Amino acid sequence: MEARYKILDIDLEGIEDIRRFREKLLSRPDKGSAGKTGTWRLYKPILYIDKCTRCGLCWLYCPDNVISWRQREIPEIDMEFCKGCGICGDVCPVDAIEMVLEGE
């Protein structure tokens, strides 16, 4: 009897799925579409690299598209456009992003 399902390499298939999702299905705002932050931000995100699992959830949920991320790399936050909303810190499963008062 022939197998009905193809055995998948989860790692490779997962990467391709993310790529397709990101390129075709995900609607993202242009970086800085709401303008530069200026001096009005109250909180800023601090990324603890040693805690980061490189899952990409912060990138996925950032409403201003200021987090750049590639598969298995550390995300980078563009502080020039970050509004300090804290969504990235809320969705991080390992608390690798902490929101601190601006100026600390």
N, C-alpha and C positions, 0 to 999 in steps of 0.2 A: 504494500500500500504506500502510495506516494504522500509525502507530508503536504498538508494544506497550507501551512504557514512557513514563511521564510524566517530562519533564525537570524536575529539582528545583532550586530555589534552595537550595543547600547551607547557606548561612548561616541562612536562615529555618527550613528544615526541621530543622537541627541544634538550634536554640534550642527548637523545639517538642518534639523528641525528648528533650532534657534535661529540659524541664518535665514531660513525661509520666512519664519515668523517675523523677524526683525525687518527684512527687506520688503515683504509684500503685504503683511497684514497689520502691522503695528503703525498706527498714526502717531507721529512724534512732532511736537512743535519745533520750529527752527530755533537753534540755540540763540538765546537772548531775545526771543521774540517779544518779551515783556520789557526789554530794555536792560541797561546796566543797573546794578543794585544801588550804587551810590553809597550814601552814609545812613540810610534808614533801616538797614537790617539790624534786628535785635539779637538774633542767635546765628551762630555759624556752625557747620558740621566739622567735627574733628574725626578723621579716619585713623583707627588703630590698625596698622598694617599687620601686626603680629596676630590679631584676632580674626582678620578678614579671611573668609573661605573662598572668595572669588566667585560667589554664586551669581552675581549680577542683578539681584533683586533691587538694589538701590538704583541702578541704571534704569531698570524697567519701569519703576514707579516714579522717578523724578519728573514732576510736571513741567519743569523748565528746560529739560534736556541738557543740563549742565554737567552731568556725570558721563565721562567717557570710559568705556570698558570694552575689553576684548576677552574672549573665552580664556579662562585660566590666568588672567593678569589682574593686577591690583587696579581698582577703579581710581580715576582721578576726578576731582571736583574743581570746576572752574569757579573760583570764588568771586570773580568779577561779575558774574551773572546770577550766582546763587542767591535766592531770596530768603533762605533760612527757614523754610516752612517745616522742616523736621521729618518729612515723610520718609526720607532715606533711612533715618535712624529708627523710625517706627517699624519699618519692614525688615530691617536687618535681623536675621535669626540668631546671630551670635553677639549682638550689641557691639559691633565693631565701629559704629558711628555714634558719636555722642554730640548732642547739641549743647554748646556753651555760649555764654553771653559774649557778644561782640566786644573786643578789646581785652579779653582775657588771654 
